[in-house]
Amino acid sequence: QVQLVESGGGLVQPGVSLSLSCAASESIFSFYAMGWYRQPPGKPRELVARIISGRSTYADSVKGRFTISSDNVNNTVHLQMNKLKHEDAAVYYCNIRQRQWYVDTWGQGIQVTVSS
């Protein structure tokens, strides 16, 4: 199966930027959807951003601040996070939905902490 390895994240102060990466073991052309989800403390997991059929969608809370992109050469999906807020603190998960059997694969999760 497809394997996803996340990198990036860390502890930052409000207003700064971070970038997350998700490296896939297979070509991203085999994926129906690529996205990032997050789970804040005490809250359910929520969609942050996703690419389907070349179109990007974002949660209202991150529009204008976050950008999702894909790197076809390196089979990697990125999430650029700007102007981070306290409410952005969460464990972030990369998600891939494969064209074959529409199977979902998740990254291991990576912590983003925003603290003043």
N, CA and C of each residue as an Amber inpcrd file, in Angstrom:
protein
   348
   0.8230000  -1.1960000   0.0000000   0.0000000   0.0000000   0.0000000
   0.8570000   1.2450000   0.0000000   0.2190000   2.3610000  -0.2740000
   0.8950000   3.6470000  -0.2470000   1.3060000   3.9710000   1.1860000
   2.4970000   4.5170000   1.3170000   2.9780000   4.9840000   2.6070000
   3.2080000   6.4860000   2.5450000   2.8560000   7.1680000   3.6240000
   2.9890000   8.6100000   3.7120000   3.8610000   8.9650000   4.9030000
   4.8430000   9.8240000   4.6760000   5.7420000  10.2640000   5.7230000
   5.6840000  11.7770000   5.8070000   5.2530000  12.2770000   6.9580000
   5.1290000  13.7050000   7.1670000   6.3950000  14.2770000   7.7890000
   6.6650000  15.5260000   7.4750000   7.7790000  16.2350000   8.0700000
   7.4210000  17.7010000   8.2050000   8.1740000  18.4100000   9.0270000
   7.8910000  19.8020000   9.3100000   7.2400000  19.9430000  10.6690000
   6.5390000  21.0340000  10.8500000   5.8820000  21.2810000  12.1180000
   6.8440000  21.8240000  13.1490000   6.3300000  21.9890000  14.3570000
   7.1490000  22.4950000  15.4350000   6.3790000  23.4490000  16.3170000
   7.1120000  24.1640000  17.1500000   6.5450000  25.1450000  18.0650000
   6.9290000  26.5380000  17.6010000   5.9240000  27.3780000  17.3690000
   6.1680000  28.7310000  16.8860000   5.2800000  29.7120000  17.6240000
   5.6210000  30.9780000  17.5200000   4.8000000  32.0410000  18.0630000
   3.7400000  32.4620000  17.0590000   2.6500000  33.0550000  17.5040000
   1.6200000  33.5250000  16.5790000   2.1750000  34.4950000  15.5450000
   1.6370000  34.3980000  14.3340000   2.0150000  35.3050000  13.2630000
   3.1160000  34.8140000  12.3500000   3.8060000  33.7560000  12.7180000
   4.8980000  33.2490000  11.8970000   4.3950000  32.1510000  10.9770000
   5.3000000  31.5860000  10.1800000   4.9470000  30.5940000   9.1750000
   5.6110000  29.2550000   9.4420000   4.9640000  28.2110000   8.9780000
   5.5000000  26.8620000   8.9780000   5.0960000  26.1800000   7.6860000
   5.8610000  25.1750000   7.2990000   5.5500000  24.3970000   6.1180000
   5.5970000  22.9120000   6.4550000   4.5610000  22.1980000   6.0590000
   4.4910000  20.7560000   6.2500000   4.6610000  20.0530000   4.9150000
   5.2850000  18.8840000   4.9500000   5.4690000  18.0840000   3.7490000
   4.9930000  16.6650000   3.9960000   4.4940000  16.0530000   2.9500000
   4.0170000  14.6770000   3.0130000   4.5460000  13.9460000   1.7910000
   5.5010000  13.0530000   1.9990000   6.1250000  12.3110000   0.9150000
   5.4330000  10.9690000   0.7400000   4.9950000  10.6930000  -0.4720000
   4.2950000   9.4540000  -0.7850000   5.2310000   8.4540000  -1.4500000
   4.9720000   7.1870000  -1.2260000   5.7990000   6.1240000  -1.7830000
   5.4430000   5.7880000  -3.2230000   4.3610000   6.3450000  -3.7370000
   3.9320000   6.1200000  -5.1030000   3.6240000   7.4420000  -5.7770000
   3.4710000   7.3730000  -7.0940000   3.1780000   8.5610000  -7.8750000
   1.8650000   9.1830000  -7.4400000   1.8620000  10.5050000  -7.3230000
   0.6400000  11.1910000  -6.9210000  -0.4110000  11.1630000  -8.0240000
  -0.0200000  10.7700000  -9.2270000  -0.9920000  10.6410000 -10.3110000
  -1.9660000   9.5020000 -10.0650000  -1.6190000   8.5900000  -9.1690000
  -2.5180000   7.5020000  -8.8190000  -3.5120000   7.8870000  -7.7270000
  -3.4550000   9.1260000  -7.2580000  -4.3030000   9.5690000  -6.1630000
  -5.5080000  10.3420000  -6.6830000  -6.6610000  10.0330000  -6.1250000
  -7.8640000  10.7870000  -6.4440000  -7.8830000  12.1140000  -5.6950000
  -7.4440000  12.0790000  -4.4540000  -7.4540000  13.2770000  -3.6350000
  -6.2360000  13.2950000  -2.7270000  -5.7640000  14.4940000  -2.4450000
  -4.6690000  14.7070000  -1.5140000  -5.0760000  15.8340000  -0.5800000
  -4.8370000  15.6510000   0.6980000  -5.2770000  16.6840000   1.6150000
  -4.5890000  16.6480000   2.9590000  -4.8930000  17.6690000   3.7340000
  -4.4100000  17.8010000   5.0960000  -5.5920000  17.9580000   6.0350000
  -5.5570000  17.2240000   7.1210000  -6.5290000  17.3210000   8.1940000
  -5.8000000  17.6760000   9.4790000  -6.5490000  18.1450000  10.4560000
  -5.9410000  18.4380000  11.7470000  -6.9250000  18.1150000  12.8650000
  -6.3660000  17.8390000  14.0250000  -7.1720000  17.5550000  15.1990000
  -6.6740000  18.4170000  16.3540000  -7.3820000  19.5030000  16.6550000
  -7.0120000  20.3420000  17.7950000  -7.2920000  19.6200000  19.1020000
  -6.6930000  20.0670000  20.1830000  -6.9420000  19.4410000  21.4840000
  -8.4110000  19.4940000  21.8570000  -8.9700000  18.3490000  22.2040000
 -10.3500000  18.2830000  22.6440000 -11.3930000  18.4490000  21.5590000
 -10.9790000  18.4380000  20.3020000 -11.9070000  18.6200000  19.1980000
 -11.7560000  17.4880000  18.1840000 -12.7940000  17.2780000  17.3580000
 -12.6980000  16.2290000  16.3350000 -11.7770000  16.6290000  15.1880000
 -11.3440000  15.6440000  14.4420000 -10.5100000  15.8990000  13.2790000
 -11.3000000  16.6620000  12.2250000 -10.6430000  17.6240000  11.5800000
 -11.3080000  18.4610000  10.6050000 -10.4540000  18.6200000   9.3550000
 -11.1210000  18.8330000   8.2380000 -10.4330000  19.0690000   6.9760000
  -9.8310000  20.4660000   6.9670000  -8.5770000  20.5610000   6.5660000
  -7.8880000  21.8430000   6.4420000  -7.8340000  22.2830000   4.9860000
  -7.3340000  21.4110000   4.1190000  -7.2030000  21.7190000   2.7010000
  -7.1340000  20.4250000   1.9150000  -7.5900000  20.4690000   0.6660000
  -7.6100000  19.2680000  -0.1580000  -7.5440000  19.6350000  -1.6300000
  -6.9040000  18.7630000  -2.4050000  -6.8440000  18.9030000  -3.8500000
  -7.5880000  17.7370000  -4.4740000  -8.5850000  18.0310000  -5.2900000
  -9.3230000  17.0370000  -6.0460000  -9.4780000  17.5470000  -7.4670000
  -9.0600000  16.7230000  -8.4280000  -9.1530000  17.0800000  -9.8480000
  -8.5080000  18.4310000 -10.1320000  -7.3870000  18.6880000  -9.4850000
  -6.6510000  19.9150000  -9.7140000  -7.1990000  21.1380000  -9.0140000
  -8.2640000  20.9980000  -8.2690000  -8.8790000  22.1230000  -7.5730000
  -8.6120000  22.0330000  -6.0780000  -8.2520000  23.1620000  -5.5030000
  -7.9440000  23.2340000  -4.0820000  -9.1040000  23.8290000  -3.3090000
  -9.4090000  23.2340000  -2.1870000 -10.4250000  23.7600000  -1.2860000
  -9.8250000  23.9130000   0.1030000 -10.3730000  24.8510000   0.8610000
  -9.8440000  25.1630000   2.1770000 -10.9660000  25.3390000   3.1780000
 -10.6540000  25.0200000   4.4190000 -11.5590000  25.3740000   5.4950000
 -11.6110000  26.8880000   5.6290000 -12.7660000  27.4040000   6.0140000
 -12.9210000  28.8480000   6.1370000 -11.9010000  29.4510000   7.1050000
 -11.5360000  28.7030000   8.1110000 -10.6410000  29.2120000   9.1360000
  -9.2100000  29.4400000   8.6440000  -8.8420000  28.8500000   7.4920000
  -7.4760000  28.9720000   6.9930000  -7.3910000  29.6520000   5.6420000
  -8.5090000  29.9960000   5.0440000  -8.5030000  30.6540000   3.7410000
  -7.7170000  31.9560000   3.7880000  -6.8610000  32.1400000   2.7870000
  -6.0290000  33.3320000   2.7330000  -4.7410000  33.2220000   3.5090000
  -4.5990000  32.1930000   4.3320000  -3.3900000  32.0010000   5.1280000
  -2.6280000  30.7320000   4.7590000  -3.3440000  29.6670000   4.4290000
  -2.7260000  28.3790000   4.1060000  -2.7970000  28.1280000   2.6060000
  -1.8010000  27.4080000   2.0920000  -1.7720000  27.0260000   0.6940000
  -1.3480000  25.5710000   0.5700000  -2.1580000  24.7740000  -0.1210000
  -1.8030000  23.3920000  -0.3910000  -1.2570000  23.2930000  -1.8080000
  -0.2450000  22.4660000  -1.9950000   0.3550000  22.2970000  -3.3100000
   0.9160000  20.8910000  -3.4310000   1.1280000  20.4560000  -4.6610000
   1.6750000  19.1370000  -4.9240000   2.9230000  19.2420000  -5.7780000
   3.8460000  18.3460000  -5.5330000   5.0980000  18.2610000  -6.2730000
   5.0990000  16.9120000  -6.9760000   4.8300000  16.9200000  -8.2720000
   4.7070000  15.6740000  -9.0180000   6.0380000  14.9460000  -9.1870000
   7.1340000  15.6970000  -9.2080000   8.4460000  15.0910000  -9.3930000
   8.8470000  14.2830000  -8.1690000   8.6150000  14.8450000  -6.9990000
   9.0330000  14.1940000  -5.7580000   7.9000000  13.4810000  -5.0360000
   6.7300000  13.4050000  -5.6520000   5.5790000  12.7220000  -5.0570000
   5.2890000  13.2360000  -3.6530000   5.1800000  14.5440000  -3.5520000
   5.0390000  15.1850000  -2.2550000   3.9170000  16.2100000  -2.2900000
   3.1680000  16.2810000  -1.2150000   2.1590000  17.3200000  -1.0380000
   2.5920000  18.2110000   0.1180000   2.4040000  19.5030000  -0.0500000
   2.8630000  20.4790000   0.9340000   1.6920000  21.2840000   1.4780000
   1.8850000  21.7860000   2.6600000   0.9600000  22.7400000   3.2470000
   1.7650000  23.9000000   3.8020000   1.6590000  25.0390000   3.1480000
   2.3040000  26.2520000   3.6170000   1.3450000  26.9890000   4.5320000
   1.7640000  27.2350000   5.7520000   0.9150000  27.8620000   6.7560000
   1.5190000  29.2010000   7.1460000   0.7940000  30.2610000   6.8850000
   1.2340000  31.6120000   7.2120000   0.3360000  32.2260000   8.2710000
   0.8810000  33.2120000   8.9610000   0.1240000  33.9520000   9.9730000
  -0.5830000  33.0140000  10.9370000   0.1750000  32.1240000  11.5080000
  -0.3960000  31.1150000  12.3880000  -1.0400000  31.7360000  13.6250000
  -2.1310000  31.1260000  14.0450000  -2.8850000  31.5630000  15.2040000
  -2.9070000  30.4590000  16.2620000  -3.2870000  30.8310000  17.4760000
  -3.3940000  29.8460000  18.5420000  -4.3470000  28.7130000  18.1510000
  -5.4250000  29.0420000  17.4750000  -6.4070000  28.0390000  17.1110000
  -5.9320000  27.0910000  16.0130000  -4.7720000  27.3570000  15.4180000
  -4.1900000  26.4520000  14.4400000  -3.4230000  25.3060000  15.0970000
  -3.1900000  25.3860000  16.3780000  -2.4510000  24.3440000  17.0810000
  -3.2200000  23.0310000  17.0250000  -2.5620000  21.9930000  16.5550000
  -3.2140000  20.7040000  16.3770000  -2.1860000  19.6830000  15.9080000
  -2.6200000  18.4370000  15.8710000  -1.8680000  17.4040000  15.1770000
  -2.3650000  17.3850000  13.7420000  -1.4660000  17.5310000  12.8010000
  -1.8210000  17.5920000  11.3860000  -1.5410000  16.2570000  10.7170000
  -2.5100000  15.7950000   9.9310000  -2.4190000  14.5100000   9.2570000
  -2.5300000  14.6910000   7.7510000  -1.6150000  14.0900000   7.0270000
  -1.7090000  14.0160000   5.5800000  -2.6460000  12.8760000   5.2000000
  -3.4490000  13.0910000   4.1730000  -4.3980000  12.0770000   3.7210000
  -4.3410000  11.9260000   2.2090000  -4.3650000  10.6850000   1.7680000
  -4.4160000  10.3570000   0.3530000  -5.5900000   9.4240000   0.1100000
  -6.3830000   9.7150000  -0.9050000  -7.4170000   8.7970000  -1.3550000
  -7.0040000   8.2790000  -2.7260000  -6.7980000   6.9760000  -2.8240000
  -6.3210000   6.3600000  -4.0450000  -7.4500000   6.1340000  -5.0440000
  -7.1070000   6.2040000  -6.3080000  -8.0830000   5.8820000  -7.3450000
  -8.4700000   4.4070000  -7.2830000  -7.4920000   3.5710000  -6.9650000
  -7.7380000   2.1470000  -6.8480000  -8.4600000   1.8520000  -5.5420000
  -9.6870000   1.3660000  -5.6470000 -10.5280000   0.9780000  -4.5240000
 -10.9140000   2.1490000  -3.6190000 -10.5190000   3.3570000  -3.9810000
 -10.8350000   4.5530000  -3.1990000 -10.3800000   4.4010000  -1.7470000
  -9.2140000   3.8320000  -1.5750000  -8.6710000   3.5670000  -0.2520000
  -8.0040000   4.8170000   0.3180000  -8.2620000   5.0870000   1.5840000
  -7.6340000   6.2060000   2.2970000  -6.3680000   5.7500000   3.0120000
  -5.3390000   6.5760000   2.9170000  -4.1020000   6.3540000   3.6420000
  -3.7550000   7.6170000   4.4110000  -3.2840000   7.4460000   5.6350000
  -2.9810000   8.5690000   6.5100000  -1.5090000   8.6020000   6.8770000
  -0.9780000   9.8110000   6.9980000   0.3500000   9.9940000   7.5450000
   0.3420000   9.7570000   9.0390000   1.5190000   9.8060000   9.6320000
   1.6470000   9.4680000  11.0520000   1.1550000  10.5690000  11.9810000
   0.9590000  11.7620000  11.4560000   0.5650000  12.8980000  12.2630000
   1.7730000  13.6770000  12.7490000   1.6670000  14.9920000  12.7190000
   2.7710000  15.8340000  13.1480000   2.2170000  17.0170000  13.9410000
   2.8990000  17.3450000  15.0250000   2.4170000  18.3600000  15.9510000
   2.7940000  19.7580000  15.4900000   1.8060000  20.6310000  15.4820000
   2.0210000  22.0580000  15.2760000   1.5340000  22.7690000  16.5240000
   2.4370000  23.4490000  17.1970000   2.1040000  24.1690000  18.4080000
   2.3050000  25.6570000  18.1810000   1.3020000  26.4450000  18.5260000
   1.3630000  27.8900000  18.4020000   1.1680000  28.4680000  19.7990000
   2.2050000  29.0780000  20.3230000   2.1750000  29.5430000  21.7000000
   2.8750000  30.8860000  21.8220000   2.2820000  31.7610000  22.6030000
   2.8770000  33.0620000  22.8850000   3.5360000  33.0870000  24.2530000
